[in-house]
Amino acid sequence: MALTFRLDSHIGPALRDGVLALWADVSNAGGAVGFVPPVTPDIIRPELVKHLVAMAEGRTRLLVGYDADGAVAATAFLTLNTHRLMKHWLWLYTVMVHPRHQGKGYGRDLMAAAADSARTIEGIEAIRLTCRGGTGADRFYTACGYKEVGRVPGAIRVAEGDDRDDIVMLLPLLPLN
């Protein structure tokens, strides 16, 4: 069964805790979403709070994918660019699909829903994201239509002696006909 995607769901305790649990589960399964395992929801909470503050200020929007049981199964944060010369594109952050749902095409569904959501925001012409090299995420994003537009070698230190490239990718948003 497919996920149901909602942009700007009401942030209550259930959604907050669902995002925290998802983020911890994805991180602990080796997902490159800003942490290195092992992590707990309490370790992740300050980072989520930053996203929630940006949402309250109208700078960030949350896309949530719910599974058939209504549980948080996928997320992506769409963050508006505040630089006056770059307001025509937005950032996509913390793209996650729960490990139990991976391999079902939900990642592609999430990326399509993120692009559809970005198209609803006036003036947005492209989505930009970064990903950690050495994970295969860049191949996934390429398969979703993104193009690598930059790379900073060794910018991400996962552990002592394990530096990864920070890969910048872009998806121009073509109008849907």
Beta strands, then each sheet from edge to edge (+ up, - down):
strand 1: 4-7
strand 2: 60-66
strand 3: 72-80
strand 4: 89-97
strand 5: 126-132
strand 6: 147-159
strand 7: 162-172
sheet 1: 1+ 2- 3+ 4- 5- 7+ 6-
end
